[in-house]
Structures are given as structure tokens and as C-alpha cells.
Amino acid sequence: MTTTTIRLPAAQPPGTVLGTAPDSTEGADAYRTAGGYAGSTDPGELLAHLAASGLRGRGGAGFPAAVKLRSVRDRGGNGIRPVVVANGEEGEPGSAKDRWLLLARPHLVLDGLTRAAAVTGAVRGFVYLSDPAAGESVRRALAEHPPPLPVEVVETGHTYVAGEETAVVRRIDGGPALPAAKPPRPFERGVGGAPTLISNVETLARIALTAIRPDLRHDIARSTLVTLSGGPAAAAVLAEVPYGIPLRSLASRHGIHGAAGALMGGLFGGLIDARALDLPLEPGALTAAGTALGCGAIRFLTPGACPVATAADAAAHLAAESARQCGVCVSGTAAVGDALCALAAGTAGPGTADHLDRWSRGLPGRGACGLLDAAAGIAGSLLRAFPRQVRSHLAAPCPVCAAGMPAQGRRLTVAVPEVAGPVTAASPAHPAARPASGPPSRPTSGPPAPTTAPTTTRPAARPPAPLSVPHPLPSAPPLPALKGTP
């Protein structure tokens, strides 16, 4: 696993999630001194600011935050009180931002969770994660500044599907962290049957910043954390960048020159070629071009890197991470993974490209979660972006792929940046959390605070043991019509 460094811009603008000391944990005193847990923005105003800014979720789907908050709020009433969840379980192997955020800026996340509770009318909250160090950081933060509603830390096993919204609900309700069939979706019926807001921790951080600095709402909404990997030094980079920067410039800025393409959005955005690197880092533009920003994880293909090897790595990871509760996912992801591994090894048959094309079009939407869609997207994007390389692999073995085969499936993982102990109030204040004017003050809005808000922890559940299922490469795509959970 490679190291991950944090890069700050030369001129640090206000309203940033990274802050000024991203390699240290920000304590409650430091956060309050810089304006945290303050601001006069009431829940209605905050919702209006979020709608006007166009803030979208940072968990992968990019759904408008204001719409999600309003949907949960509107489901409450008549004795039904919503639930809010900070989702810090990032299953994408190329992403490190959420775990870093819980380690370094837990109060920013908890502030956002509290404000989301005020908007939705929620009276109970959860922080959902798998990283033990992140869990300890959140528990310390809860003890330092008890929130105005009960908040429980729920730990889970680290898997690709554990952060999917229905898997989050099942785990918090005491079951396995496995996706469930939809509908209902959590905003309709979630934790304990209540309308539930499941929000990525970076999204909540940006909600808190918007409440504190509504004058910066557009800048806050139009910047994002990215995890960049694939560089020549093999070190990943965590950075905060504005929307609109060309992917090629982003790669060059972080030492990746002459990139031949990229694996986008963790594993969900598929592969793009060198020409597509002229696209701006902007969700709408990327979606229109057939790819996705997703969780902000981008793995650049350096000159000489083989896109087939990268696709095989991605598909092998997805096949291994299948929840194994949808037959079409078990057979489909395995078939795609086997075909791409055979292509990389130089043992693929002449019909492999046709199989991959058929699966890329027939598999999406047939599983209970997005894992199968990601596998199909990897196959389809490889065929579209790198047809010449696919043909050459069918004709003869690839030396680049052969050299990397022993490490297959492990090269996509990045490490969480190291974070030191808490920052005290005497440390430099973080300008992003400083109110536009006036001294810091405790919020006057939101759910009534109990005398003592209990903050408990639930241990991680052991992930289910994978089934032993043979995965031969079929001559035609296996597409059983099985969907959902047992």
C-alpha cells in the first residue's frame, strides 16, 4: 500500500474542508475558536442556501443535498421523527478522503450532522464507519463537545458494499452490512422504520461550512476533495480542488505528466483515454462524457501503463467484493473479472471482446446495488476508450500486464494520510470556519438539547464469509433474473 500525502494550495482560500492543518486532529476548542458550532443561520435559511449553492453529495451519486434533506424532512411528522446518519464508510479502494476527514476534522462532520438534524427534525444520529482510528477520533470529539441529540458510533467491516445506503440501514438496525432491494429507500423507510438521511461525511462538512459562512456557499459547493493516485512516485495525493479544472492540469499539478488516461470515480466512473483528460473536473460535464466523478478518486494511467491491467485489477476487486446475495452479481462480476484477467494474461479467446461488450450493456441495473454496474462499466469503458489495446492483447500477451500480474487487485488501494494528535485552541484558527462577522456563538436553532446526550459505540460486525462458487468464463452472458435479498 502506498503512502498518501496531503497537498494544500499556495494560497489557502476560506471555506475549505482540508483546513490549514490537515495532518493534525482538530480539537473542539480549536474548532470553536475558529467559529465552529456557531453562526446565526437557522435551518430554513440553511436549506435555502444549500439549494441556491447547488451542493451535491460527495459519496458518489452526487444527489442534490437540499433535495435529500427536504425529502427526509417532509416524511416526518405525526409522531414520526427522522434519523440522520454520517456515512464515513468508503468502500472505493482508491479513496481516502472520508477516513481522513473523520480522523482530522471530526467536529466539522459532527457540526454538519447536527445541522442536518435541525433541518430534517431528526432526534437521533449515527456516525457509521469501519476504520478503528476514525472511530476513536469521533468518540473523542463527541466527549469534547456533546451534540444536542443522541449520537451513536456504529462500526462495520470494511467492504465495497458496506457504505451503500441500504447496507448502512441494515447494519445500524443490527443486521449485516449488505444491500437490500429497493424500494423503499432510506429517506422513505430507514433506520428503525423512520425516514433516514444518509449523508456522506464530506457532504456534512460542507453543510457545516455553509451554515457558518453562507456568503461563501458557492465556493464551498463548487470545490471537492479528490484522491489522486497512479503517479510515478507511487504516492497518492489528497487535495481539495475547485470544479472546472481540466483533468490534465490536475494530473500535471500533482506530478503526473503525459497521462495516458484515467480510472475515474473510484471504480464507478470507468476508464477514459488521454483525449478525455481535457474534460473539466465537473460532475455534469463528466457525466455527459460517459464517465463520473463519483467519490473523487482518480487513478491516472502514466505513460507505459496498460489500461487492460488496470481494468483487470478493478474487475478482480469488484468480483472479490460481491455481497454474493444476487445470483446475477455473483456470475456477472466473476465473468467480467475472469475475462479481463484472461485478456491481461494473454489467454483470452477470440470471442472475449464480444462477451465483454454484451455484458457491459446487459448487466447494469440487475443487482441490488451498484457493484455489478461498476463491473459492467469497467468492461464497456475499456472497449470504448482503448480498442487498439484490447485487440493487441487478443493477438499476443502483453509484457506490461505479465510483469504486474502477481500484484493484481492490490495496486488500486491507497493509504489514509497520517494524522497527528489533536490541535488545541492555541493553534492557528482555520479561516474556513470563521464567521463573516461577530464573535462565535452557540447555535440557537435545532432540536432541543437533552441534559446529557448519550454517545455510545456499537462494535463492528464480522462480514459474511464468501461463498465458494466456481466461475468459469461462459460462452454467453449469464443473466439470471434474481435481484434483491433472500
Secondary structure, DSSP 8 states (H G I E B T S, - for coil): -B-EEEE--SS--SS-SS-S-TTEEE-HHHHHHTTTT-----HHHHHHHHHHHT-B-SSSS--BHHHHHHHHHHH-BTTB--EEEEE-----TT--HHHHHHHH-HHHHHHHHHHHHHHHT--EEEEEE--HHHHHHHHHHHHHS--SS-EEEEE----SSTTSHHHHHHHHTTS-S----SSS-TTTS-GGGS-EEEEEHHHHHHHHHHHH-GGGHHHHHTEEEEEEE--TT--EEEEEEETT-BHHHHHHHTT--S--EEEETTTTSEEEEGGGGGSBS-HHHHHHTT---TTSEEEEE-TT--HHHHHHHHHHHHHHH--S-SHHHHHHHHHHHHHHHHHHHT---TTHHHHHHHHHHHSTT-SSSSHHHHHHHHHHHHHHH-HHHHHHHHHS--HHHHHHGGGTTTTT-B-----EEEE-TTS---GGG--SSS-------SS---SS----EE----------------SS-------S--
